Protein backbone atom coordinates (compact mmCIF):
# COMPACT_ATOMS: atom_id res chain seq x y z
CA UNK A 1 0.00 0.00 0.00
CA UNK A 2 1.29 3.37 -0.89
CA UNK A 3 1.51 6.22 1.47
CA UNK A 4 -1.00 8.40 -0.46
CA UNK A 5 -3.67 5.70 -0.74
CA UNK A 6 -6.65 6.09 1.57
CA UNK A 7 -8.43 3.33 3.46
CA UNK A 8 -12.20 3.24 3.52
CA UNK A 9 -13.74 4.73 6.76
CA UNK A 10 -13.88 7.97 8.69
CA UNK A 11 -11.11 10.02 10.12
CA UNK A 12 -11.12 11.04 13.75
CA UNK A 13 -11.87 14.65 12.80
CA UNK A 14 -14.93 13.59 10.75
CA UNK A 15 -16.25 11.50 13.64
CA UNK A 16 -15.79 14.39 16.08
CA UNK A 17 -17.61 16.80 13.73
CA UNK A 18 -20.50 14.32 13.31
CA UNK A 19 -20.78 13.89 17.10
CA UNK A 20 -20.77 17.68 17.64
CA UNK A 21 -23.51 18.16 15.01
CA UNK A 22 -25.59 15.34 16.55
CA UNK A 23 -25.24 16.97 19.99
CA UNK A 24 -26.35 20.36 18.64
CA UNK A 25 -29.38 18.83 16.91
CA UNK A 26 -30.32 16.91 20.10
CA UNK A 27 -29.93 20.07 22.18
CA UNK A 28 -32.19 22.02 19.79
CA UNK A 29 -34.79 19.24 19.90
CA UNK A 30 -34.77 19.18 23.72
CA UNK A 31 -35.12 22.97 23.87
CA UNK A 32 -38.04 22.77 21.43
CA UNK A 33 -39.69 20.13 23.62
CA UNK A 34 -39.25 22.39 26.66
CA UNK A 35 -40.89 25.31 24.83
CA UNK A 36 -43.75 23.06 23.73
CA UNK A 37 -44.25 21.83 27.31
CA UNK A 38 -44.29 25.37 28.71
CA UNK A 39 -46.79 26.42 26.02
CA UNK A 40 -48.99 23.42 26.78
CA UNK A 41 -48.93 24.20 30.51
CA UNK A 42 -49.91 27.82 29.83
CA UNK A 43 -52.78 26.73 27.58
CA UNK A 44 -53.90 24.21 30.20
CA UNK A 45 -53.80 26.86 32.97
CA UNK A 46 -55.80 29.27 30.84
CA UNK A 47 -58.37 26.57 30.07
CA UNK A 48 -58.64 25.72 33.78
CA UNK A 49 -59.20 29.40 34.67
CA UNK A 50 -61.81 29.72 31.93
CA UNK A 51 -63.64 26.60 33.14
CA UNK A 52 -63.55 27.85 36.73
CA UNK A 53 -65.01 31.20 35.61
CA UNK A 54 -67.75 29.48 33.60
CA UNK A 55 -68.65 27.31 36.60
CA UNK A 56 -68.73 30.37 38.85
CA UNK A 57 -70.93 32.24 36.36
CA UNK A 58 -73.33 29.29 36.07
CA UNK A 59 -73.58 28.91 39.86
CA UNK A 60 -74.28 32.61 40.40
CA UNK A 61 -76.82 32.69 37.56
CA UNK A 62 -78.65 29.68 39.00
CA UNK A 63 -78.64 31.00 42.57
CA UNK A 64 -79.56 34.62 41.81
CA UNK A 65 -81.90 33.77 38.95
CA UNK A 66 -84.06 31.80 41.38
CA UNK A 67 -84.45 34.73 43.79
CA UNK A 68 -87.79 34.37 45.48
CA UNK A 69 -90.14 36.93 46.99
CA UNK A 70 -91.66 35.33 50.10
CA UNK A 71 -94.74 37.33 51.11
CA UNK A 72 -95.43 34.98 54.02
CA UNK A 73 -92.06 35.72 55.67
CA UNK A 74 -92.32 39.03 57.51
CA UNK A 75 -89.20 41.19 57.52
CA UNK A 76 -87.56 39.00 54.90
CA UNK A 77 -86.79 41.09 51.83
CA UNK A 78 -86.04 39.06 48.73
CA UNK A 79 -82.67 40.77 48.22
CA UNK A 80 -80.51 43.15 50.25
CA UNK A 81 -77.21 44.16 48.76
CA UNK A 82 -74.32 46.54 49.01
CA UNK A 83 -71.22 47.16 46.93
CA UNK A 84 -69.33 44.23 48.56
CA UNK A 85 -72.00 41.80 49.79
CA UNK A 86 -75.40 40.46 48.90
CA UNK A 87 -78.10 38.48 50.74
CA UNK A 88 -81.13 36.98 49.02
CA UNK A 89 -83.81 34.29 49.24
CA UNK A 90 -83.65 31.59 46.60
CA UNK A 91 -85.35 28.38 45.58
CA UNK A 92 -82.23 26.89 43.96
CA UNK A 93 -82.19 23.17 44.77
CA UNK A 94 -78.49 22.45 45.28
CA UNK A 95 -79.04 21.43 48.90
CA UNK A 96 -82.46 19.90 48.38
CA UNK A 97 -85.89 21.37 47.81
CA UNK A 98 -86.69 24.35 50.01
CA UNK A 99 -86.21 28.04 50.56
CA UNK A 100 -82.66 29.22 51.24
CA UNK A 101 -81.11 32.45 52.51
CA UNK A 102 -77.92 32.95 50.51
CA UNK A 103 -75.11 35.34 51.32
CA UNK A 104 -72.40 36.31 48.83
CA UNK A 105 -69.65 38.30 50.52
CA UNK A 106 -65.94 39.02 50.74
CA UNK A 107 -64.16 37.47 53.72
CA UNK A 108 -60.62 38.23 54.82
CA UNK A 109 -58.43 35.58 56.44
CA UNK A 110 -54.71 35.84 56.95
CA UNK A 111 -54.40 38.82 54.63
CA UNK A 112 -56.13 37.06 51.73
CA UNK A 113 -59.57 38.11 50.56
CA UNK A 114 -61.96 35.42 49.30
CA UNK A 115 -65.40 35.44 47.73
CA UNK A 116 -67.58 33.16 49.84
CA UNK A 117 -71.13 31.87 49.25
CA UNK A 118 -73.07 30.76 52.34
CA UNK A 119 -76.42 28.96 52.04
CA UNK A 120 -78.76 28.43 54.97
CA UNK A 121 -82.11 26.68 54.76
CA UNK A 122 -84.90 28.92 56.02
CA UNK A 123 -86.62 27.22 58.94
CA UNK A 124 -84.07 24.39 59.11
CA UNK A 125 -81.63 23.45 61.82
CA UNK A 126 -78.83 26.03 61.36
CA UNK A 127 -75.96 23.65 62.11
CA UNK A 128 -77.20 21.03 59.64
CA UNK A 129 -78.61 23.24 56.93
CA UNK A 130 -75.74 25.73 56.44
CA UNK A 131 -73.17 25.25 53.70
CA UNK A 132 -70.22 27.46 52.89
CA UNK A 133 -68.24 27.51 49.64
CA UNK A 134 -65.19 29.57 48.71
CA UNK A 135 -65.86 30.65 45.12
CA UNK A 136 -62.73 32.75 44.50
CA UNK A 137 -59.89 32.01 46.96
CA UNK A 138 -57.73 35.06 46.12
CA UNK A 139 -59.93 38.01 45.33
CA UNK A 140 -58.54 41.39 44.39
CA UNK A 141 -61.85 43.26 44.06
CA UNK A 142 -65.62 42.71 44.00
CA UNK A 143 -68.12 45.28 42.81
CA UNK A 144 -71.87 44.74 42.91
CA UNK A 145 -74.53 46.95 41.32
CA UNK A 146 -78.32 46.67 41.10
CA UNK A 147 -80.66 47.84 38.33
CA UNK A 148 -84.32 48.41 38.99
CA UNK A 149 -86.95 50.63 40.55
CA UNK A 150 -86.41 51.51 44.15
CA UNK A 151 -90.06 52.63 44.35
CA UNK A 152 -92.94 51.49 42.12
CA UNK A 153 -93.23 54.76 40.11
CA UNK A 154 -89.51 55.53 39.80
CA UNK A 155 -87.43 55.30 36.65
CA UNK A 156 -85.15 52.25 36.82
CA UNK A 157 -81.41 52.84 36.95
CA UNK A 158 -78.23 51.38 38.50
CA UNK A 159 -77.71 51.54 42.28
CA UNK A 160 -74.65 50.65 44.39
CA UNK A 161 -76.90 49.21 47.07
CA UNK A 162 -80.35 47.64 47.24
CA UNK A 163 -81.96 48.11 50.61
CA UNK A 164 -85.52 48.42 51.74
CA UNK A 165 -87.92 47.39 49.01
CA UNK A 166 -89.62 44.03 49.39
CA UNK A 167 -89.01 43.11 45.76
CA UNK A 168 -85.62 42.45 44.14
CA UNK A 169 -83.95 44.51 41.41
CA UNK A 170 -84.36 43.53 37.77
CA UNK A 171 -80.62 43.00 37.17
CA UNK A 172 -77.59 42.37 39.35
CA UNK A 173 -74.12 43.14 37.96
CA UNK A 174 -71.20 41.28 39.56
CA UNK A 175 -67.69 42.41 38.65
CA UNK A 176 -65.06 40.00 39.99
CA UNK A 177 -61.34 40.75 39.76
CA UNK A 178 -59.50 37.61 40.80
CA UNK A 179 -56.09 39.19 40.27
CA UNK A 180 -54.89 36.54 37.82
CA UNK A 181 -54.18 39.12 35.11
CA UNK A 182 -57.07 38.18 32.83
CA UNK A 183 -59.76 40.77 32.30
CA UNK A 184 -63.24 39.30 32.61
CA UNK A 185 -66.43 41.11 31.68
CA UNK A 186 -68.90 41.71 34.49
CA UNK A 187 -71.60 39.11 34.99
CA UNK A 188 -75.11 40.56 34.59
CA UNK A 189 -77.92 38.37 35.93
CA UNK A 190 -81.65 38.83 35.32
CA UNK A 191 -83.79 38.21 38.40
CA UNK A 192 -87.10 36.80 37.19
CA UNK A 193 -88.93 37.55 40.45
CA UNK A 194 -88.42 41.29 39.94
CA UNK A 195 -91.45 43.38 38.96
CA UNK A 196 -91.65 44.34 35.27
N, C-alpha and C positions, 0 to 999 in steps of 0.2 A: 504494500500500500504506500502510496506516495504521500508526502507531507501535505500537499494542497488538496488531497481528496477528502471529502466530507462524509461522515457516517450518517445514516439516517437517525433522526431523533431531535430532541430539543436541547438547546444550550441552557446553562444555568441562568443566564440573563433572561432568556425567553420565559422560562418557568417562573422566575421571580416577577416579571411584568404581568404574566397571566394571573398569578396569585394576587397581586396588588389590584388589578382590575376586577377580579372576582370579589375581593373584599369591599371595594368601593361600591359595586353594584348591590351587594348584600346590605351594606350600610344604608344606601339610598332606599332599598326596599323596606328595611326595618323602620326608617324614619317615616316613610309613607304610611306604613301600618299604624304607627303611633298617631300621626295626624288623622287618619281615618277613625281610630278609636276615640280620640278626643272629640271629633266632630259627631260621632255617633252618641257619645255620652251627652253632649250639649243638646242634640236633637231629642234624646230621651228625656232629659231634664225639662226641656221646654214642653214636650208632650205631657209629662206628668203634671206640670204647673197648669197647663190648659185644662186637663181633665179634672184637676182639683177645683179650678174656678168654675167649670161647668157643673160639677156636682154641688158646689156651694150655691150657685145661681138657681139650680133646680130645687134645692132644699128650701131656700128663702122664698122662691115663687110659690111652692106648695104650701108652706106655712102661712105666709102673709096673704096669699090668694084665698085662703079658706077662713079669713077673718070673719068672725061671727058677732052680730049684734044680739045680745041676750036681754030682752026686755024684762024677763022674770028675775034677773039678778040685779037688785038695787045697788047703786053705787059701783057698778062694774062697767065703766066705759069700754067700748069695743077696742079702742086703741088710744094709748097715751104715749107720746113720743117727744124726744128732745133731739138736739143735734148729735148726741153721742149714745143715746140708748132709746129703747122702744119696748113697750109692753102691750100685748094684745091678746084677745080671746080668739081661739081657732078651733076648728073641727077636724084638723088634719089628723089622720089615723095612724101615725107612726107608732104610738104607744098603745094602740087599741082604741076602740070606739069610745068617744066621750068628748067633753068640752075641756080644753086646756088653756091655761094662762101661760103665755110664752114671753120670755124676756130676752131681748137681744141687746147686749151691752159690752162695753170695753172693760176688761179687768186687768189690773196691774199686779204682777207677782215677780219679785226679784229683779225689778228694773225692766222686765219685758211686758209689753202690752199685748193682750190677746182678745180676739172677738169670741165671745162665749154665748151660746144659746142654752137657756134653761127652760124646761117644760115641766109644768106642774098640773096635774089633773085637778080640775075644780071639783070640790066636794070629796076628794079621795084622801087617803091617809098620806100626809105630806112626806113621810120618810120613804114610803114605798112607791109613791106616784111621781117623784121628782127625778128628772134626768137632766144631766148637764153635758154639753158637748163643746169642745174647743173647735171652732170653725177655722180660725186663722191664728196660728200660734204666735207669730211675730208680726204684729200690726203696727204700721207706721201712723196711719190716720184713718178715721171713720167719719163720714159726714152723712147725715140723714136729712131729708127734706120731705115735705108733705104738701100735696096739691089737692085743693078742694075748697069747699065753702065752710067757713067757720060758723056762719049763721045761715039759716035757710034762704034769706033773700040776697046774700052777698055774692059778689062776683068771685068765682074761684081763682085762686092764684097760689104760688108756692109759699110755704111757711117753713121756718126753721124749727118749729115746735108745734105739736098738736095736743092741746090740753083743753078739756072742758066739755066739748060736745059729746053727745051720746052716740053719734054715728062716726064711722071712720072716714078718713080722707079718700078721695078717688084714686090717687096715685101715691106711692112711696118711692122715693129715689134713694138708693143706697150706693155711696161712693166709697169703695174699699181700696186703700193703698197698703199693700202688703210689704212694700219695701224691697221687692225682689228685682226692681229695675224695669219691669214690664208695665207699660201703661194699659190700664183696663178701662173700658167705658163704664159709666155708672149703670147700675141695674135699676130699671124702672119697673115697678110691679103694680098692676091694676088690682084694686081691691073690689071684688064683685058685690060685697055687702054695702058699699057706699051708695048714698042716694044719688040719683041721676042728676 
